[in-house]
Each structure stands twice: as C-alpha cells, then as structure tokens.
Amino acid sequence: MTISLVGLHPHVSLAGDVESIQIVNFGLYKTTFEKWEAAPGTSDGKIEIISDQKLIAFTDKIRCTPGTELGVQYVVNGQHQGKPVDLLIKVIHSEKGRILSADQWLRTRPLGSTCFEGWKFGASSQRAPQNMTIQLYHDGRKMAEKSFTLVTKSMKRVE
C-alpha cells in the first residue's frame, strides 16, 4: 500500500522548472487517510492519498510490521515558487543488492513547498524485503533518493 500527500494540479511542467529536490526529513510516520487514487504502476493499482503526516522517528531503520508507515518529506526547488511540476515516484524493494519489485506513480507538486511520499506496510503475509528506496524523478532524471533498512520482528530464541 502506498501513501502520498494531496496536491494535484493539471499542467505541463518543463525540464528547466526543477533545479533540485532536497529531502528534509525521513523516517517513521503517522498519516491521516483522505481517499484512494488510481495508480496503475503500483502492485495494488492504487495509492492512499493523505491529508496529514507526522514524523514519529527520524531514522532509516524501520521495523517492518503491518501498519508501519515510512516516508520522506522533501522540497522541489526551482525559480517559480508555487508552480506545479510533475514528479515520478519510484519505490524499489530489494534484498542483497537485487531488486525484488518496484512500484511507481505520478504526482504533481508545487515548487518551494514541503511535500511527502511514503509507504505503508499492509497485513500481507509476504516476506518483507531487506531494503526499500524511495526515488524522486523529474523529466526522466533521478533528483533525490532515500534508502531504508527494513527490520523484521526478531525470532524468539528457543533453548
């Protein structure tokens, strides 16, 4: 299941609009659900749009349990503050340097504003990957990324 902050604006952005993307916070989050939106490039075919997010812990090591939410807050930098630009968000699931799967979706974000992209672990019985990377692209160029190490519940020692 994926989560993303609301902010859609119909438009066409140009490659020169975005100078950089700066990740300003990352870690464990608590979000407020608003609605579902279709996202064909994701495993569920939809993303969860949120109306609010709160950073719970600034960390890149995340305990992978159902309901856990990780993410990044970032600012898209450019000359025309407030102008909406298109971004491609990719979430890469990997283990031992090998990509297991990837999800991607498009978002429109205003230049100069703090935005959020994240991931929420569902109740699926699938084994979690060891790593997850959130990548932010504009006009085919990777502009920022943040990787997380996922920690599964430790096994109980039997003597």
C-alpha positions in Angstrom: 0.0 0.0 0.0 1.4 3.4 -0.8 0.7 6.8 0.6 1.1 10.3 -0.8 0.2 13.9 0.2 -2.6 15.6 -1.8 -1.6 18.3 -4.3 -2.7 17.6 -7.8 -2.7 20.4 -10.4 -3.4 19.9 -14.1 -0.5 21.3 -16.2 2.6 20.5 -18.1 6.0 21.2 -16.5 9.2 21.8 -18.3 12.6 20.2 -17.6 14.1 23.5 -16.6 11.5 24.2 -13.9 13.1 21.9 -11.3 16.6 22.7 -10.2 16.9 20.2 -7.4 14.9 18.1 -4.9 16.0 18.2 -1.3 15.0 15.6 1.2 14.4 17.5 4.5 13.1 14.7 6.8 12.7 10.9 6.6 11.8 8.0 8.9 8.8 6.6 10.6 5.5 8.5 10.1 1.9 8.5 11.2 -0.5 9.7 8.5 -4.2 10.6 8.1 -6.1 8.9 5.3 -8.1 11.0 3.0 -9.0 8.9 -0.1 -7.8 6.3 -2.7 -6.5 7.3 -6.1 -5.8 5.0 -9.1 -2.1 4.3 -9.7 -1.6 1.6 -12.4 2.2 1.4 -11.8 1.7 0.0 -8.3 1.2 -3.5 -7.1 -2.2 -2.6 -5.6 -3.2 -0.4 -8.6 -4.0 2.5 -6.2 -2.3 4.8 -3.8 -3.6 6.2 -0.5 -3.9 10.0 -0.5 -3.3 11.5 2.9 -4.2 14.9 4.3 -1.6 15.0 7.0 1.6 13.3 8.1 3.6 13.5 11.4 7.2 12.4 11.8 7.4 9.9 14.7 11.1 8.9 14.5 13.9 10.3 12.3 15.5 7.1 11.2 16.5 5.0 8.2 16.0 1.7 10.1 12.3 0.7 10.1 10.6 -2.2 11.9 8.5 -3.9 9.2 5.1 -4.7 10.8 1.6 -4.3 9.4 0.5 -0.6 9.6 4.0 0.8 9.8 4.5 3.9 7.7 7.8 5.2 6.4 8.5 8.2 4.2 10.3 11.3 3.1 9.5 14.9 3.3 11.1 17.0 0.5 11.2 20.3 -1.2 11.2 20.7 -5.0 13.4 23.7 -5.7 13.0 25.9 -8.8 12.7 29.6 -9.8 9.0 29.9 -9.9 7.7 29.3 -6.4 4.3 27.6 -6.3 4.4 26.5 -9.9 3.2 22.9 -10.1 5.6 20.3 -11.6 5.2 16.6 -12.4 7.3 14.0 -10.5 7.6 10.3 -10.9 7.9 8.5 -7.6 9.5 5.1 -7.5 9.7 2.7 -4.5 12.3 0.0 -5.0 12.0 -3.2 -2.9 15.4 -5.0 -2.8 17.4 -7.7 -1.0 21.1 -8.3 -1.1 21.5 -5.8 -3.9 18.8 -7.5 -6.1 15.6 -5.7 -7.0 12.6 -7.8 -6.0 9.9 -5.4 -7.2 9.2 -1.7 -7.8 6.1 0.5 -7.6 5.8 3.9 -9.3 3.2 6.6 -9.6 3.0 10.2 -10.8 2.4 13.2 -8.6 2.2 16.9 -9.2 3.9 19.1 -6.6 4.3 22.9 -6.2 7.8 24.3 -6.4 9.1 25.5 -3.0 6.6 23.6 -0.8 7.4 20.7 1.6 5.8 17.5 0.2 5.6 13.9 1.3 5.8 10.5 -0.2 5.7 7.3 1.7 4.9 3.6 2.1 2.6 1.8 4.5 3.0 -1.9 5.2 -0.2 -3.9 4.8 -1.2 -7.1 6.5 0.1 -9.2 3.7 1.8 -12.4 4.6 4.5 -11.7 2.0 8.1 -11.7 3.4 9.4 -8.1 3.5 12.4 -7.1 1.5 15.6 -6.1 3.4 15.7 -2.6 1.8 13.3 -0.1 0.4 14.4 3.0 -1.6 12.2 6.0 -2.4 13.3 7.8 -5.6 12.1 11.1 -6.9 12.3 11.8 -10.7 11.6 14.9 -12.8 11.6 14.7 -16.6 13.4 11.3 -16.6 16.2 12.4 -14.2 16.6 11.0 -10.7 16.7 14.1 -8.5 16.7 12.5 -5.0 16.5 9.2 -3.2 16.5 7.8 0.3 17.0 4.1 1.3 15.7 2.4 4.4 16.8 -0.8 6.0 13.8 -2.9 7.0 13.9 -4.9 10.2 11.5 -7.8 10.6 10.4 -9.0 14.0 13.2 -11.0 15.6 12.8 -14.7 16.1 12.2 -15.9 19.6 15.2 -17.9 20.9 14.4 -21.5 21.9 16.6 -23.3 24.4 
